[in-house]
Amino acid sequence: MKRRAKGKKKIAFSKIIFAGVSIMTISVVIFSCRMIYMTGNLSPLAYLIPSIFAELATATGFYYKKAEKENTKGGIIYDSAMAERTNNEEYSG
């Protein structure tokens, strides 16, 4: 059984999805530009580019919404120092 190094964190699945969508977006844009240059036909711009950027916008929105929820008090993960400070404020006031 493999174990991770102590200082190495596991990459969140949402970051992997976001990176994959970003790489796919860049590759579609490059492929479209190359094919448009080779064929001289601009019609793919009307379909390919908007659709891939809509997918990127959706992935970005979900990624940042998830990160926002994780970093707030009601979320899954938040800084332990922030939690301790919040607890101290509740007990002192």
N, C-alpha and C positions, 0 to 999 in steps of 0.2 A: 504494500500500500504506500503510495507516494504522499509525502507531507510537504506543505508549503514552507518556504523559509519564513523566519519570524517577522522580518520587516516587509514581506511582500503581501500586498492585499489582493483579494480576488476582484477581478473586474466585474462590475455590475452588468447584468444582461442588457439593460436599457442602453448602456454605453456601446455595447457590441452592436446592437441593432442600429443605433444612431450612426456609428462609424460605417457599418455596411451600407446603409442607405446613402450616406454622403459619398462613399466611394462609387457606388452605382450611379449616382447623379453625375459625378464628374466624368465617369467613363461614357455615359450616354451622351453627354454634351460633346466630348471629344470625338466620339464616333459619328455623331450627327454632323459636326463641323467638317470632318474628313469626307464623309459621303456627300455632303452638299458641295464641297469644293470639287470633288471628283465628278459628280454628275451635273452640277450647275443648276440643280433643282432646289428651290427654297421651300417647297410644300411641306417637308418633314418638320420644319420649324413650327408650323401651326399645330402639330399634334404631339410630337415627342417631347419637346422642351417644356411646354406648360404641364404636361402630365407628370413628368419626372420631378419638376419643381413643386408640384402640388403634393406629391408623395414625400418629398423632403420637408416641406412645411408641416405636414401632418406629423411626421416622426419628430421634428424639432419641438412642436407644440406638446406632444405627449411626454417627451423627454424632460422638458423644462417644468411641466406640471408635476411630474413624478418627483423631480428634484426639489421643487418647492414644498411638496407635502412631506418629504423626508427631512427637510431642514426646518420645519416649524415644530412648535411644541406638541401638536397633536399627531405628528408624523411618526414614522417608524424609527428614524435615526435623528438624533440631534446631539449637539456637543455636550459632553458630560459636565463641563464647567458651567454651561448655561443652565443645565438642569439643577446643579448644586446652588447656583445663584438664585434661581427661581424658588427653590425650596427654602433657602435662607430668608428671602424676602417674605414668603408666606408666614413663616414662623415668627419673624420679628415684628410684623405689622399687624 
